[in-house]
Amino acid sequence: MGARSSRAAIIEPASSPGAAGLSPRTRRGKSPRVMLVEPDAPYQSQLGTALAEAGFEVTVVSTAEAALEELAALPAPPHLVVAETQLEGLDGFLFCEKLRAEVRTALVPVLLLSSKREPFHPELASTVGADDYLPKPVRVQDVVALARLKAGRRASEMAYEAHAARLPLTHIARALLTGARSGRVVLKDNEGFFAFRGGYVVDAAFQGERGVTAFRRLLGFGSGVYAVSFGPELHRGSLLMDLPFLSEQVLPALERFEKLREVGVPLAARLTVDFARLSEHLATLPDDIIALVRLFDGRRVVRAVLLESRFAEVIAYEAITQLFSLGVLMPASHVEERERPPAAPSLFLTAADALDMMLSGDDGGDELPIFVDEEAAAATGEEAEETIDGEPLDEEAGEAAAPQSPPLILSFPKRPRIPAA
């Protein structure tokens, strides 16, 4: 804990404001502030420390009454309130209702945590105006992810913009499934989306795929700006994925994928096959791997191959990394450099070269005619000389030698005109 007032403990941020994942326009150079209303000492310590490490300044109180007194004394309301529902005296639901009734705090985002789960709690949280309801036990990283998404924004906003570099898609996906809200996450330019409802992913689309594969690839390859919108998701969807499935099946594979990206072949690398090395290892490679090798034609990058492959991304990526270490796959630029044909002889000669050929008596025989590069001659300061079959053109001699034959005029019969009827 850091500084302490008579009502609250203050935990100073452990890093710069940018670490909280807020846009520069939202944080305006100051650490975003969070009020944590939590009576349980272990949760106070864990949540407060995690939020502070993420760049938030955290004000910790134990009761709703202390929180209201602290809010009244602050010069400005916090950027986010995180409150337990089971509080002595005024509970978290009534506390949230009071915040919404005050003009000063009506638009402050509120996350409710509950150590006692009841079936009616999600609906009650929505009724009192809470932004989300998260039953305990809850991972502190999920609370931090939602804090990064919503802190500093108005509670009335239906869509929140974020960037995958500051708030990874894997983090926000898990946090959204922890809560009780419905909505969807849409990548920029509608490259892909996933829809969530009441703790389930109900639909996903990415790069022409739909369902679980699309959701997995969206989390692995999605980048840049995305928007999180909240609202009813009433369509049936193409899948039903809950938080345990995400945590046990999807996220571990994505963690392996991210570790490979740190040490493996770059996704933007353009690879091709070294057939000499392939022949050496062909007997030891499974048929499925050969099908993967066929996708490397020197034009596709690794990312495109992973998206076209029928294997799971992490398995295909591990195979590509192994093939690259064996030398079966190599950068396409190396092959292009090795197989580049020699430069063709130029058909354009400078005036000096043409003159040398004339003086040597080499008229070129049946070879291609000589063209004088006048621009090159001008660059060398030499005068471009007109030639005919390698001999200088003498205008006077040319005029005397030329036969004075009359010009030939070709006439074609005109189509007879048909008089009008």
VENJOKA-V778680 format. One record per residue. N is the residue number from 1. PSI is psi in radians with two decimals (* if undefined). OMEGA is omega in whole degrees, 0 to 359 (NA if undefined). NEAR is the number of other ideal C-beta (glycine too) atoms within 8 Angstrom. Layout:
# VENJOKA-V778680
n->N psi->PSI omega->OMEGA near->NEAR
n->N psi->PSI omega->OMEGA near->NEAR
This chain:
# VENJOKA-V778680
n->1 psi->2.62 omega->179 near->7
n->2 psi->-2.26 omega->180 near->7
n->3 psi->2.78 omega->182 near->6
n->4 psi->2.29 omega->172 near->7
n->5 psi->-3.09 omega->180 near->8
n->6 psi->-0.40 omega->183 near->2
n->7 psi->-0.44 omega->191 near->8
n->8 psi->2.74 omega->171 near->10
n->9 psi->2.47 omega->182 near->12
n->10 psi->2.19 omega->175 near->13
n->11 psi->2.02 omega->182 near->14
n->12 psi->2.60 omega->179 near->8
n->13 psi->2.45 omega->181 near->13
n->14 psi->-0.08 omega->182 near->6
n->15 psi->-3.10 omega->183 near->7
n->16 psi->2.82 omega->179 near->6
n->17 psi->-0.52 omega->181 near->12
n->18 psi->-0.40 omega->181 near->8
n->19 psi->-0.33 omega->180 near->10
n->20 psi->-0.09 omega->176 near->15
n->21 psi->0.16 omega->180 near->11
n->22 psi->2.69 omega->176 near->13
n->23 psi->2.70 omega->179 near->7
n->24 psi->-0.61 omega->181 near->8
n->25 psi->-0.59 omega->182 near->5
n->26 psi->-0.79 omega->186 near->10
n->27 psi->-0.43 omega->175 near->14
n->28 psi->0.68 omega->173 near->6
n->29 psi->-0.01 omega->181 near->5
n->30 psi->2.71 omega->177 near->6
n->31 psi->2.23 omega->177 near->10
n->32 psi->2.54 omega->186 near->16
n->33 psi->2.38 omega->179 near->11
n->34 psi->2.36 omega->172 near->16
n->35 psi->2.17 omega->180 near->14
n->36 psi->2.02 omega->179 near->14
n->37 psi->1.72 omega->189 near->16
n->38 psi->2.07 omega->180 near->13
n->39 psi->-0.37 omega->184 near->8
n->40 psi->2.12 omega->185 near->8
n->41 psi->-0.78 omega->178 near->5
n->42 psi->-0.73 omega->178 near->6
n->43 psi->-0.64 omega->175 near->11
n->44 psi->-0.84 omega->183 near->12
n->45 psi->-0.82 omega->184 near->8
n->46 psi->-0.88 omega->181 near->9
n->47 psi->-0.77 omega->181 near->14
n->48 psi->-0.77 omega->180 near->14
n->49 psi->-0.75 omega->181 near->9
n->50 psi->-0.73 omega->178 near->12
n->51 psi->-0.69 omega->178 near->15
n->52 psi->-0.69 omega->178 near->14
n->53 psi->-0.45 omega->177 near->9
n->54 psi->-0.05 omega->176 near->13
n->55 psi->0.12 omega->180 near->15
n->56 psi->2.60 omega->168 near->15
n->57 psi->2.14 omega->190 near->12
n->58 psi->2.21 omega->173 near->14
n->59 psi->2.09 omega->186 near->14
n->60 psi->2.20 omega->174 near->13
n->61 psi->2.87 omega->185 near->13
n->62 psi->-0.35 omega->183 near->8
n->63 psi->2.82 omega->178 near->12
n->64 psi->-0.65 omega->180 near->15
n->65 psi->-0.74 omega->178 near->8
n->66 psi->-0.62 omega->179 near->12
n->67 psi->-0.73 omega->180 near->14
n->68 psi->-0.67 omega->177 near->10
n->69 psi->-0.74 omega->180 near->9
n->70 psi->-0.70 omega->179 near->14
n->71 psi->-0.68 omega->180 near->13
n->72 psi->-0.52 omega->182 near->6
n->73 psi->-0.33 omega->182 near->6
n->74 psi->2.50 omega->178 near->8
n->75 psi->-0.44 omega->178 near->2
n->76 psi->2.58 omega->180 near->3
n->77 psi->2.76 omega->179 near->7
n->78 psi->2.95 omega->179 near->11
n->79 psi->-0.27 omega->182 near->9
n->80 psi->2.56 omega->174 near->17
n->81 psi->2.25 omega->174 near->15
n->82 psi->2.10 omega->188 near->14
n->83 psi->2.47 omega->171 near->17
n->84 psi->2.53 omega->179 near->14
n->85 psi->-0.56 omega->183 near->14
n->86 psi->1.52 omega->181 near->9
n->87 psi->2.64 omega->174 near->14
n->88 psi->2.43 omega->182 near->4
n->89 psi->-2.10 omega->180 near->7
n->90 psi->2.15 omega->181 near->9
n->91 psi->3.05 omega->185 near->10
n->92 psi->-0.58 omega->179 near->15
n->93 psi->-0.82 omega->178 near->12
n->94 psi->-0.62 omega->177 near->10
n->95 psi->-0.77 omega->178 near->15
n->96 psi->-0.70 omega->179 near->16
n->97 psi->-0.68 omega->178 near->10
n->98 psi->-0.67 omega->178 near->11
n->99 psi->-0.69 omega->180 near->14
n->100 psi->-0.44 omega->181 near->10
n->101 psi->-0.35 omega->180 near->6
n->102 psi->2.31 omega->181 near->8
n->103 psi->-0.66 omega->185 near->4
n->104 psi->-0.54 omega->184 near->6
n->105 psi->0.17 omega->186 near->11
n->106 psi->-0.52 omega->185 near->10
n->107 psi->0.15 omega->178 near->6
n->108 psi->2.22 omega->178 near->12
n->109 psi->2.44 omega->182 near->12
n->110 psi->2.19 omega->173 near->14
n->111 psi->2.20 omega->179 near->16
n->112 psi->2.26 omega->174 near->15
n->113 psi->2.52 omega->183 near->16
n->114 psi->2.15 omega->176 near->15
n->115 psi->-0.19 omega->177 near->8
n->116 psi->1.88 omega->184 near->6
n->117 psi->2.26 omega->175 near->6
n->118 psi->2.58 omega->181 near->6
n->119 psi->-0.55 omega->184 near->3
n->120 psi->-0.09 omega->184 near->6
n->121 psi->-0.81 omega->181 near->12
n->122 psi->-0.74 omega->179 near->9
n->123 psi->-0.69 omega->178 near->7
n->124 psi->-0.71 omega->178 near->9
n->125 psi->-0.70 omega->177 near->15
n->126 psi->-0.64 omega->182 near->10
n->127 psi->-0.70 omega->182 near->6
n->128 psi->-0.03 omega->174 near->11
n->129 psi->0.30 omega->178 near->10
n->130 psi->2.57 omega->179 near->12
n->131 psi->-0.52 omega->175 near->8
n->132 psi->2.82 omega->181 near->11
n->133 psi->2.13 omega->183 near->12
n->134 psi->1.98 omega->177 near->15
n->135 psi->2.53 omega->176 near->8
n->136 psi->2.68 omega->2 near->9
n->137 psi->2.49 omega->182 near->3
n->138 psi->2.45 omega->177 near->10
n->139 psi->2.35 omega->181 near->8
n->140 psi->-0.50 omega->179 near->9
n->141 psi->-0.55 omega->178 near->10
n->142 psi->-0.70 omega->177 near->12
n->143 psi->-0.71 omega->179 near->17
n->144 psi->-0.71 omega->180 near->11
n->145 psi->-0.78 omega->178 near->13
n->146 psi->-0.60 omega->176 near->13
n->147 psi->-0.74 omega->178 near->16
n->148 psi->-0.60 omega->181 near->14
n->149 psi->-0.72 omega->193 near->13
n->150 psi->-0.34 omega->184 near->13
n->151 psi->2.30 omega->178 near->15
n->152 psi->-0.11 omega->177 near->9
n->153 psi->2.78 omega->179 near->9
n->154 psi->2.49 omega->180 near->6
n->155 psi->-0.41 omega->181 near->12
n->156 psi->-0.19 omega->181 near->5
n->157 psi->2.43 omega->179 near->7
n->158 psi->-0.25 omega->181 near->6
n->159 psi->2.44 omega->181 near->8
n->160 psi->2.29 omega->181 near->10
n->161 psi->2.45 omega->179 near->9
n->162 psi->3.00 omega->180 near->14
n->163 psi->2.37 omega->184 near->11
n->164 psi->-0.44 omega->179 near->12
n->165 psi->-0.54 omega->180 near->5
n->166 psi->-0.58 omega->180 near->8
n->167 psi->1.61 omega->185 near->11
n->168 psi->2.60 omega->181 near->7
n->169 psi->-0.59 omega->178 near->11
n->170 psi->-0.66 omega->180 near->9
n->171 psi->-0.80 omega->183 near->10
n->172 psi->-0.57 omega->179 near->14
n->173 psi->-0.80 omega->179 near->14
n->174 psi->-0.73 omega->181 near->16
n->175 psi->-0.70 omega->180 near->14
n->176 psi->-0.61 omega->178 near->12
n->177 psi->-0.37 omega->176 near->13
n->178 psi->-0.57 omega->182 near->11
n->179 psi->-2.99 omega->185 near->11
n->180 psi->0.05 omega->185 near->10
n->181 psi->2.95 omega->175 near->9
n->182 psi->2.70 omega->180 near->10
n->183 psi->-2.73 omega->178 near->12
n->184 psi->2.73 omega->176 near->10
n->185 psi->2.17 omega->185 near->14
n->186 psi->2.22 omega->176 near->9
n->187 psi->2.80 omega->180 near->14
n->188 psi->2.58 omega->179 near->7
n->189 psi->0.44 omega->178 near->4
n->190 psi->0.68 omega->178 near->7
n->191 psi->-0.38 omega->180 near->8
n->192 psi->2.92 omega->179 near->14
n->193 psi->2.83 omega->163 near->13
n->194 psi->2.50 omega->181 near->14
n->195 psi->2.49 omega->181 near->14
n->196 psi->2.63 omega->181 near->16
n->197 psi->2.03 omega->174 near->9
n->198 psi->0.69 omega->178 near->6
n->199 psi->0.17 omega->179 near->10
n->200 psi->2.54 omega->165 near->10
n->201 psi->2.14 omega->186 near->15
n->202 psi->-0.22 omega->179 near->13
n->203 psi->2.68 omega->177 near->13
n->204 psi->2.55 omega->177 near->16
n->205 psi->2.41 omega->179 near->9
n->206 psi->2.22 omega->175 near->15
n->207 psi->0.79 omega->177 near->9
n->208 psi->-0.12 omega->178 near->3
n->209 psi->2.79 omega->178 near->9
n->210 psi->2.54 omega->176 near->8
n->211 psi->-2.57 omega->186 near->9
n->212 psi->-0.75 omega->180 near->8
n->213 psi->-0.75 omega->179 near->8
n->214 psi->-0.75 omega->180 near->15
n->215 psi->-0.75 omega->180 near->15
n->216 psi->-0.75 omega->181 near->13
n->217 psi->-0.58 omega->177 near->14
n->218 psi->-0.76 omega->179 near->15
n->219 psi->-0.58 omega->183 near->11
n->220 psi->-0.64 omega->186 near->9
n->221 psi->-0.25 omega->181 near->11
n->222 psi->2.46 omega->182 near->13
n->223 psi->2.97 omega->176 near->5
n->224 psi->-2.66 omega->185 near->8
n->225 psi->2.46 omega->172 near->9
n->226 psi->2.82 omega->181 near->14
n->227 psi->2.40 omega->175 near->10
n->228 psi->2.02 omega->179 near->14
n->229 psi->2.50 omega->181 near->10
n->230 psi->2.39 omega->181 near->8
n->231 psi->3.02 omega->183 near->7
n->232 psi->2.36 omega->174 near->4
n->233 psi->1.65 omega->190 near->13
n->234 psi->-0.27 omega->182 near->3
n->235 psi->2.74 omega->187 near->7
n->236 psi->-0.69 omega->178 near->3
n->237 psi->-3.13 omega->185 near->10
n->238 psi->-0.03 omega->179 near->7
n->239 psi->3.03 omega->177 near->11
n->240 psi->1.67 omega->185 near->7
n->241 psi->2.14 omega->181 near->10
n->242 psi->3.14 omega->183 near->10
n->243 psi->-0.75 omega->178 near->9
n->244 psi->-0.73 omega->178 near->6
n->245 psi->-0.74 omega->178 near->9
n->246 psi->-0.77 omega->185 near->14
n->247 psi->-0.59 omega->186 near->9
n->248 psi->-0.51 omega->186 near->7
n->249 psi->-0.78 omega->189 near->8
n->250 psi->-0.93 omega->187 near->12
n->251 psi->-0.70 omega->178 near->11
n->252 psi->-0.71 omega->178 near->8
n->253 psi->-0.67 omega->179 near->12
n->254 psi->-0.56 omega->176 near->13
n->255 psi->-0.73 omega->175 near->8
n->256 psi->-0.69 omega->180 near->10
n->257 psi->-0.76 omega->180 near->12
n->258 psi->-0.64 omega->177 near->8
n->259 psi->-0.66 omega->177 near->8
n->260 psi->-0.64 omega->179 near->12
n->261 psi->-0.52 omega->181 near->9
n->262 psi->-0.55 omega->186 near->6
n->263 psi->-0.20 omega->186 near->5
n->264 psi->-2.86 omega->180 near->10
n->265 psi->2.32 omega->178 near->10
n->266 psi->2.50 omega->181 near->6
n->267 psi->-0.41 omega->180 near->9
n->268 psi->0.01 omega->181 near->7
n->269 psi->2.45 omega->177 near->9
n->270 psi->1.98 omega->186 near->11
n->271 psi->2.76 omega->174 near->15
n->272 psi->3.07 omega->186 near->12
n->273 psi->2.32 omega->169 near->10
n->274 psi->1.76 omega->189 near->11
n->275 psi->-0.45 omega->176 near->6
n->276 psi->-0.78 omega->177 near->6
n->277 psi->-0.63 omega->179 near->11
n->278 psi->-0.71 omega->179 near->11
n->279 psi->-0.54 omega->179 near->7
n->280 psi->-0.62 omega->186 near->6
n->281 psi->0.05 omega->187 near->10
n->282 psi->-0.70 omega->184 near->8
n->283 psi->-0.41 omega->184 near->4
n->284 psi->-0.09 omega->184 near->4
n->285 psi->2.31 omega->177 near->10
n->286 psi->2.76 omega->180 near->5
n->287 psi->-0.61 omega->180 near->6
n->288 psi->-0.63 omega->179 near->7
n->289 psi->-0.63 omega->177 near->10
n->290 psi->-0.68 omega->177 near->10
n->291 psi->-0.61 omega->177 near->9
n->292 psi->-0.70 omega->180 near->14
n->293 psi->-0.63 omega->182 near->13
n->294 psi->-0.38 omega->181 near->6
n->295 psi->-0.30 omega->181 near->10
n->296 psi->1.72 omega->183 near->11
n->297 psi->0.17 omega->182 near->6
n->298 psi->-0.13 omega->179 near->10
n->299 psi->-0.59 omega->180 near->5
n->300 psi->2.49 omega->171 near->11
n->301 psi->2.93 omega->184 near->10
n->302 psi->-0.70 omega->180 near->14
n->303 psi->-0.75 omega->180 near->9
n->304 psi->-0.66 omega->179 near->8
n->305 psi->-0.73 omega->180 near->14
n->306 psi->-0.65 omega->180 near->13
n->307 psi->-0.51 omega->180 near->9
n->308 psi->-0.35 omega->183 near->7
n->309 psi->2.61 omega->178 near->10
n->310 psi->-0.04 omega->178 near->3
n->311 psi->2.80 omega->170 near->9
n->312 psi->2.56 omega->189 near->7
n->313 psi->-0.77 omega->184 near->14
n->314 psi->-0.64 omega->179 near->11
n->315 psi->-0.78 omega->179 near->8
n->316 psi->-0.68 omega->181 near->13
n->317 psi->-0.71 omega->177 near->14
n->318 psi->-0.70 omega->179 near->10
n->319 psi->-0.72 omega->179 near->11
n->320 psi->-0.73 omega->179 near->16
n->321 psi->-0.71 omega->179 near->11
n->322 psi->-0.75 omega->179 near->8
n->323 psi->-0.62 omega->178 near->12
n->324 psi->-0.69 omega->179 near->13
n->325 psi->-0.52 omega->177 near->6
n->326 psi->-0.22 omega->182 near->8
n->327 psi->0.02 omega->178 near->8
n->328 psi->-0.65 omega->173 near->13
n->329 psi->2.44 omega->181 near->13
n->330 psi->2.80 omega->179 near->13
n->331 psi->2.34 omega->181 near->9
n->332 psi->-0.48 omega->181 near->11
n->333 psi->-0.54 omega->179 near->7
n->334 psi->-0.73 omega->180 near->8
n->335 psi->-0.72 omega->179 near->12
n->336 psi->-0.69 omega->179 near->9
n->337 psi->-0.69 omega->183 near->7
n->338 psi->-0.63 omega->185 near->6
n->339 psi->0.17 omega->180 near->6
n->340 psi->2.22 omega->181 near->5
n->341 psi->2.70 omega->177 near->4
n->342 psi->2.68 omega->182 near->3
n->343 psi->2.35 omega->179 near->4
n->344 psi->2.55 omega->178 near->4
n->345 psi->2.49 omega->182 near->4
n->346 psi->2.43 omega->176 near->5
n->347 psi->-0.04 omega->181 near->6
n->348 psi->2.11 omega->182 near->6
n->349 psi->2.64 omega->175 near->12
n->350 psi->2.92 omega->179 near->11
n->351 psi->-0.62 omega->180 near->16
n->352 psi->-0.72 omega->178 near->9
n->353 psi->-0.72 omega->178 near->8
n->354 psi->-0.67 omega->180 near->14
n->355 psi->-0.69 omega->178 near->9
n->356 psi->-0.70 omega->180 near->8
n->357 psi->-0.64 omega->179 near->13
n->358 psi->-0.73 omega->182 near->11
n->359 psi->-0.53 omega->180 near->6
n->360 psi->-0.15 omega->179 near->6
n->361 psi->0.17 omega->180 near->5
n->362 psi->1.85 omega->182 near->6
n->363 psi->0.05 omega->177 near->7
n->364 psi->-0.17 omega->177 near->10
n->365 psi->-2.22 omega->180 near->5
n->366 psi->0.14 omega->182 near->3
n->367 psi->3.06 omega->181 near->4
n->368 psi->2.62 omega->180 near->5
n->369 psi->2.81 omega->181 near->4
n->370 psi->2.34 omega->175 near->10
n->371 psi->2.42 omega->180 near->7
n->372 psi->2.17 omega->178 near->13
n->373 psi->1.71 omega->185 near->10
n->374 psi->-0.59 omega->179 near->8
n->375 psi->-0.70 omega->178 near->6
n->376 psi->-0.66 omega->179 near->10
n->377 psi->-0.70 omega->178 near->14
n->378 psi->-0.62 omega->180 near->8
n->379 psi->-0.55 omega->180 near->6
n->380 psi->-0.06 omega->179 near->9
n->381 psi->0.10 omega->181 near->4
n->382 psi->2.71 omega->181 near->8
n->383 psi->2.23 omega->178 near->5
n->384 psi->2.23 omega->184 near->9
n->385 psi->2.25 omega->180 near->10
n->386 psi->2.40 omega->182 near->7
n->387 psi->2.73 omega->172 near->12
n->388 psi->2.02 omega->182 near->6
n->389 psi->0.66 omega->176 near->5
n->390 psi->-0.07 omega->180 near->10
n->391 psi->2.49 omega->178 near->7
n->392 psi->2.58 omega->180 near->7
n->393 psi->2.03 omega->176 near->9
n->394 psi->1.95 omega->187 near->6
n->395 psi->-0.76 omega->182 near->6
n->396 psi->-0.77 omega->179 near->6
n->397 psi->-0.61 omega->181 near->7
n->398 psi->-0.67 omega->180 near->9
n->399 psi->-0.68 omega->181 near->7
n->400 psi->-0.63 omega->185 near->6
n->401 psi->-0.37 omega->185 near->5
n->402 psi->2.31 omega->178 near->6
n->403 psi->2.45 omega->182 near->3
n->404 psi->1.11 omega->180 near->3
n->405 psi->2.51 omega->181 near->4
n->406 psi->2.62 omega->179 near->3
n->407 psi->2.54 omega->180 near->4
n->408 psi->2.16 omega->181 near->4
n->409 psi->2.09 omega->179 near->4
n->410 psi->2.25 omega->178 near->4
n->411 psi->2.49 omega->180 near->4
n->412 psi->2.44 omega->180 near->4
n->413 psi->2.37 omega->180 near->4
n->414 psi->2.56 omega->179 near->4
n->415 psi->2.19 omega->181 near->4
n->416 psi->2.45 omega->180 near->4
n->417 psi->2.30 omega->181 near->4
n->418 psi->2.10 omega->181 near->4
n->419 psi->2.56 omega->179 near->4
n->420 psi->2.48 omega->181 near->3
n->421 psi->* omega->NA near->2
